């Protein structure tokens, strides 16, 4: 039923198998989620919304297929299925699925409803190319039902 390849497969510390698909998230905007400004008509520092996929990304068929395959695996097995999003910036305070790609948002919504976990991972880079873990507890704005 499933013929996708995924970023990672393995076993959790409790012995349960997992499958994880990972994406890089370079996109962020102050106004992506309809953000409001502060009283001085300025946007708050470190208050952008990270989002995926990018606004100009029109070919998401392969990504959507993988999400649907993860959903199938999750509903038909004990495998833990995850969608990971590596956010390489620290000027954000939440993560959202692109408001301009409704098909991707619908696939994610369905996956989450069937138990696929979303894992946003924020990292910071040094000038020397070293990545540092920042948080994996970034609030996620899930697509509306």
Secondary structure as UniProt FT lines:
FT   STRAND          8..11
FT   TURN            13..14
FT   STRAND          17..25
FT   STRAND          27..29
FT   TURN            32..33
FT   TURN            39..40
FT   TURN            45..46
FT   STRAND          48..52
FT   TURN            55..56
FT   HELIX           61..76
FT   STRAND          80..87
FT   STRAND          92..97
FT   TURN            99..100
FT   HELIX           102..113
FT   TURN            114..115
FT   STRAND          117..125
FT   TURN            127..128
FT   STRAND          131..135
FT   STRAND          140..141
//
